[in-house]
Amino acid sequence: MIAIELFLYLLLAISFLMIGYQVILGISATYVKPIEQFNAKLYRRFAIVIPAHNEEKMIAKTIYSLFSLNYPNKLFDVIVVADNCTDQTAEISTGLGATVWERTDDKKRGKGYALSWGFEKLLQSSADYDAVIVIDSDSLISGNFLTVMNDYLEQGMPVIQSNDLVLPQPGNWSIESTRIGFILTNFIKPLGRKNFGLFAGLRGNGMCFRTDVLRDVPWQAWSLTEDVEFGLTLILKGYKIEFSPEAVVWAQMPVHSRNAESQRSRWERGRSQITKNFAGIFLKKAIRHRSIRFFDVFIDLITPPFVNMMLFVSIMTVLSFLMWIFGWIAPTALWLWVLLIFASVFHLLLGLKTAKADRMLYKSMLYIPIYILWKIKMYIKALSAQREMKWIRTTRDI
């Protein structure tokens, strides 16, 4: 019984560290005031790169959104990297005014390879771009996006990650649950880090790089979550990634949950790869340099997604209750697990309030149990699947 109780308290300590870490970032986020006035003296020139693989159903909306940005049209180009496409992606993009670079490589397939090839071609071109932005082919972009990025670049920021959110779909449990997760992970956590002066991470959609950064650190990320991998590489190279909450990209998620399986499978498996490859490196650097910034990256890498932590804490609360009923443990452990449940709910509600979430999103909290069960199924599939490095395309509904 002593061994069981000691193990239980060890799990409690780890859980308090991970959930407490997220609660602290959530509270910190409430103190950040977004910039309202952008007064950069120089208008910079941007290349907006869209990596796309068979996206004829979605890419038109994204290109229309980009050409509607509130920024001088002569100072940005929209470049579509049509990677191993067999549909009308290239033709549609060209017809809408985008520059299209077609790439065919049966062996090196995937978003990472597409970006590496596109960046190399772009940097070798005669065009004199100040910065490069990456936008996913299924996104809508806030009208101030380039204005915000231009201002951050003038402040000296070499790498910037915008606010990466999900387009609302009220009544759809899969999309609305994902929207809650994106708010907590892609908005609240980096906003809290911004207040503490910590590193933001890259999320793939809405990334901005000064061109000199890409020359100094060429894209060499090929994992299933290549964006996160490249962000960690940049941090190790000495570059700070800044979070920009004022600029937003909204990704369109599949309406049917079954069509999101390939996308979520890539995220879950990619996260496991990244944690395995980088967590130890950042822990060693945190200890060697006594760096809070590196330790923050380490904690973030080993902390499971919020819904996973909620599931774990809920299960442990039930188990602790049963063990207390049978007299195996003291009630203290049980009350500590209950406290963690309250802390998790507090973090969730505070995050939605800070993000000024709409009323429907609060109601969507009722979908979280369904979403958790669905994610368990995804994890089981991810564990049983073979390692895959090619482009895993999300099945579209339209």
Stockholm file with secondary structure:
# STOCKHOLM 1.0

chainA/1-398         MIAIELFLYLLLAISFLMIGYQVILGISATYVKPIEQFNAKLYRRFAIVIPAHNEEKMIAKTIYSLFSLNYPNKLFDVIVVADNCTDQTAEISTGLGATVWERTDDKKRGKGYALSWGFEKLLQSSADYDAVIVIDSDSLISGNFLTVMNDYLEQGMPVIQSNDLVLPQPGNWSIESTRIGFILTNFIKPLGRKNFGLFAGLRGNGMCFRTDVLRDVPWQAWSLTEDVEFGLTLILKGYKIEFSPEAVVWAQMPVHSRNAESQRSRWERGRSQITKNFAGIFLKKAIRHRSIRFFDVFIDLITPPFVNMMLFVSIMTVLSFLMWIFGWIAPTALWLWVLLIFASVFHLLLGLKTAKADRMLYKSMLYIPIYILWKIKMYIKALSAQREMKWIRTTRDI
#=GR chainA/1-398 SS CHHHHHHHHHHHHHHHHHHHHHHHHHHHHTTCCCCCCCCCSSCCCEEEEEEESSCTTTHHHHHHHHTTSSSCGGGEEEEEEEESCCSSHHHHHHHTTCEEEEECCSSSCSHHHHHHHHHHHHHHSSCCCSEEEECCTTEEECTTHHHHHHHHHHTTCSEEEEEEEECCCTTCHHHHHHHHHHIIIIIIHHHHHHHHTCCCCCCSSSEEEEHHHHHHSCCCCCSTTHHHHHHHHHHHTTCCEEEEEEEEEEECCCSSGGGGHHHHHHHHHHHHHHHHHHHHHHHHHHHHHTCHHHHHHHHHHHSCCHHHHHHHHHHHHHHHHHHHHTTSSCHHHHHHHHHHHHHHHHHHHHHHHHTTCCHHHHHGGGGHHHHHHHHHHHHHHHHHSCCCCSCCCCCCCC
#=GC SS_cons         CHHHHHHHHHHHHHHHHHHHHHHHHHHHHTTCCCCCCCCCSSCCCEEEEEEESSCTTTHHHHHHHHTTSSSCGGGEEEEEEEESCCSSHHHHHHHTTCEEEEECCSSSCSHHHHHHHHHHHHHHSSCCCSEEEECCTTEEECTTHHHHHHHHHHTTCSEEEEEEEECCCTTCHHHHHHHHHHIIIIIIHHHHHHHHTCCCCCCSSSEEEEHHHHHHSCCCCCSTTHHHHHHHHHHHTTCCEEEEEEEEEEECCCSSGGGGHHHHHHHHHHHHHHHHHHHHHHHHHHHHHTCHHHHHHHHHHHSCCHHHHHHHHHHHHHHHHHHHHTTSSCHHHHHHHHHHHHHHHHHHHHHHHHTTCCHHHHHGGGGHHHHHHHHHHHHHHHHHSCCCCSCCCCCCCC
//
